Amino acid sequence: MMFVSYFKMWKIMLCICSIATVTSQKIFQIATPNVKTGVSLHWDDCTQSVYFVDFQAIGRNRSIYRYDLNDATLYSAYIDGESLPIYIFPIKECEQYKEWFVVGLANATKIIQWNKHSAVATVASTLFTLKLNDPSMRSVVGRVDSQGRLYAGTFSYLFCGGSANASFYMYRKGEDVQRVFGNVVTTTGIAFNMPARKLYHLDSCRLQIVEFDEDKVTGDICNGRVVFDFKQHLPYFVPLGLEADSKGMLYVANYSQGSIAKIDPRTNTVIDFIDVHAKALASIVFGGPHRDILFALAGSSVLDVHTGQIAGEAIENGYLYVIRDLNARGHRYSRLII
């Protein structure tokens, strides 16, 4: 049974403390009370903030979050009349749309208004709706590339217990949302190698990362090929969450054991591990003024990937992990262009 306690505080002032050091990396944790399953981390340069959602949040339980790196404060809100969000992205430009965001909700992506501080956000309109033949399908993890295009997938409520009926979609300004490819069980990670024009897609149920060539102008992708198979190289891994650095290395969170693997997709090899000592890691992203901080998000509940049901409580609170001194930096992503 899903239960999300409700906090009456309008914002949560946070005390950050160092909890671990792995080789030269410094890892800090920030409590995210009430977050059951946090997903879709997104770094925004304009506000120097990282955004995410709790996709188990219902009703007036807080569902959208913003951690402000400058004032070390976590802000959260519920979306009036909506539940179970799957992603949140600011809309470009910084000033013109400073209170406007897009949020994935079931099979629709909607525009909401939120001043980034208050406890309530409101829906303004619907940007697009996916036409899904399977009623068990809904939107899942999304990502915005450097050109302001949105890529997102779908999945079944049965998660890995469902069939490969899910799809991968792209939205770009002025056009209807497009189905890019199918035969997906679930999309659980999307990353980009900007200089090489590569898109990476993680399907946790197939246990594979697939690399695509991306057209810089149109965003169209092609030539899909498996560049990492977890069954062969990391059989104990439950991969959930994907990121890439400026050198082309991939970072994948291990949902079951609380570590992050650094992978070279060109050689199919694991380069390193970052241990954050937390279960239920579900999302990672580079951010910070120089994009050299890796953020990782862990929820307070554990989902059974075979059924999609809650399997137990991971920890008392969810946590946002801030990992510094990695000697790596991520790419600059855009706000969504609508």
ZIUR-V650190 format. One record per backbone hydrogen bond with DSSP energy under -1.0 kcal/mol. NH is the residue of the N-H (numbers start at 1). CO is the residue of the C=O. Records with the same first field share a line. If there is no record, write none. Layout:
NH->CO + CO
This chain:
12->74
14->72
19->27
20->27
22->25
25->22
26->324
27->20
28->322
29->17
30->320
32->318
35->32
39->53
42->51
44->49
49->44
50->67
51->42
52->65
53->39
54->63
55->37
57->54
61->58
63->77
64->77
65->52
66->75
67->50
68->73
69->48
73->68
74->12
75->66
77->64
78->119
80->121
82->79
84->57
86->104
89->102
91->100
92->336
97->93
98->95
100->97
101->112
102->89
103->110
104->87
105->108
108->105
109->128
110->103
111->125
112->101
113->122
114->99
121->78
122->113
124->111
125->111
127->109
128->109
130->107
132->130
137->134
138->155
139->106
140->153
143->151
145->149
148->145
150->171
151->143
152->169
153->141
154->167
155->138
157->136
159->156
160->305
161->158
162->159
165->163
166->184
168->181
169->152
170->178
171->150
175->172
178->170
180->168
181->168
184->166
188->202
191->200
193->198
197->194
198->193
199->212
200->191
201->210
202->189
203->208
207->203
208->203
209->228
210->201
211->225
212->199
213->222
214->197
215->220
219->215
222->213
225->211
227->209
228->209
230->207
233->229
234->230
237->234
240->253
241->188
243->251
245->249
246->329
248->245
250->263
251->243
252->261
253->241
254->259
255->238
258->254
260->274
261->252
262->272
263->250
264->269
268->264
269->264
271->262
272->262
274->260
276->258
280->255
282->297
285->295
287->293
291->288
293->287
294->323
295->285
296->321
297->283
298->319
299->280
300->35
301->36
302->312
304->309
307->304
308->304
311->302
312->302
314->300
319->298
320->30
321->296
322->28
323->294
324->26
330->291
334->145
336->90
337->148
